Amino acid sequence: MSRNLSPALAEDEDEFPEPPRLRALRRLVTALTVTLALGMILIAGTVAWRLWSAAPPARAIEAETLALPAGAEVTGLGASPSEILATVRRPDGAESLLTFRRADGKLLSETPIRRE
């Protein structure tokens, strides 16, 4: 039996029911499309929120002074919630990482830095 595919008979397509597996596939693809769209909106919103939200205020250093070795030059400075880290270069060229307590500036440790 041959089938006429002319545009005049296109309205007859509603007579054929959709197969169950094709219906399930169509619903699955629709669900995945909606999930993908929601995920992209969530990611874009998170990125925008992180970019435009205010950064947390920097914590003040309570220490009045930091005691550096004589002639040492500070080459880097960093901080953690409880410590201040300073990299220093001594007059002889040796480098060290100094760790100070944030509250009072007491030297906690000195770690030599060796470059290879």
C-alpha positions, 0 to 999 in steps of 0.5 A: 500500500502506497502512502500519499505525502502531499500537503493536502493530506498532512492533516491526516497524520493525527490519526496515527497514535504516537508509539509509547517508546517515542512518547517516553523518549520525547518526555525524557528529552524535554525533561533533560532540556529543562534540567540543562536550562535550569542548571545553566541559569543556576551557574550563571546566577552563582557566578553573577552573585559571586562577582557582584557581592561584597568581599569580606572585610580584611581583618585588622592586624592587632600587632603593634610591631613586627621584629624583623632581623637586622638589615632584612628587606620584606619581599612578600607579606601574607596573612592567615586568621591567626598568623602573619607570614613575611618573606624577607631577604637578608643583606647576604642574599639569604631568604627566609619565611617568618611567621608572626602571631597576629595578636601580638607580633611575636615571631613564631618560626623562621624557615629558610628558603633555598632556591635550586 
